[in-house]
Amino acid sequence: MWIYLTLAAVLILLAVWELYFCEGAHLGRRSVIWTYDVAARRYDGIKRFDPDWERRTVGEPVTTVFGDLHGVRLLDVGAGTGRLARAVGAAGGLKGTLWALEPSRNMLDLGRSFSLPYPAHWVQGWSQPLPFAAETFDLVASLEMLEFTPRPTRTLREMVRVLRPDGWLLVSNRIGWQARLILGHYFSQRALRRILEDAGLVDIQFFAWQMDYDLVWGYKPARDS
């Protein structure tokens, strides 16, 4: 009797660990899609997004990178409900186009429902492989997604692949004790820096962003630099 009760308790704890802390990352793509499809309409409330904070810490830095440059192409990998798209819009928008890639149809539908002051394409798809040609985008970003993708290192390499020379990568990196519970998906600053350098990025910088995340910028050098 006690054996069965102990086994049941262990299984419950494992389920909580995988679905709450890891959001199904270890169970494969279908599990990840299911998790976000179920949570889509409550997602913004769960995350407690602050529009002003998002604009100042994400939207304004992204728009500052490009200044008055026209024809900018920006890719948001794991775009969710359009968090990055809205932050950039609140900061004045792009003189170009954003592609928002997200595997969950329910999340995409919510993202499409928001009005943006610049063109955006909403694409259902995965980060491995990214459904884009090499050297397509001026900036590739991913917020609060990397630790929940089944193979985060491969995702980073794909993001660098589709980034143009003289372009920027922007990702969030989860930190703190909860990050260590997502086994195989946690990167120390040192480890993440090494992965990005091996992928060809330079000028890699970490900035404190939220209690559980850093923002990480990396630059892909132009060929003549």
Secondary structure as UniProt FT lines:
FT   HELIX           2..16
FT   HELIX           17..21
FT   TURN            23..24
FT   HELIX           25..27
FT   HELIX           29..39
FT   HELIX           40..42
FT   HELIX           43..47
FT   HELIX           51..54
FT   HELIX           55..59
FT   HELIX           60..66
FT   TURN            67..68
FT   STRAND          72..77
FT   TURN            80..82
FT   HELIX           83..90
FT   TURN            91..92
FT   STRAND          96..102
FT   HELIX           105..112
FT   STRAND          120..124
FT   TURN            128..129
FT   TURN            134..135
FT   STRAND          137..142
FT   HELIX           146..148
FT   HELIX           152..161
FT   STRAND          163..174
FT   HELIX           177..181
FT   TURN            183..184
FT   HELIX           189..198
FT   TURN            199..200
FT   STRAND          202..210
FT   TURN            211..212
FT   STRAND          213..220
FT   TURN            223..224
//
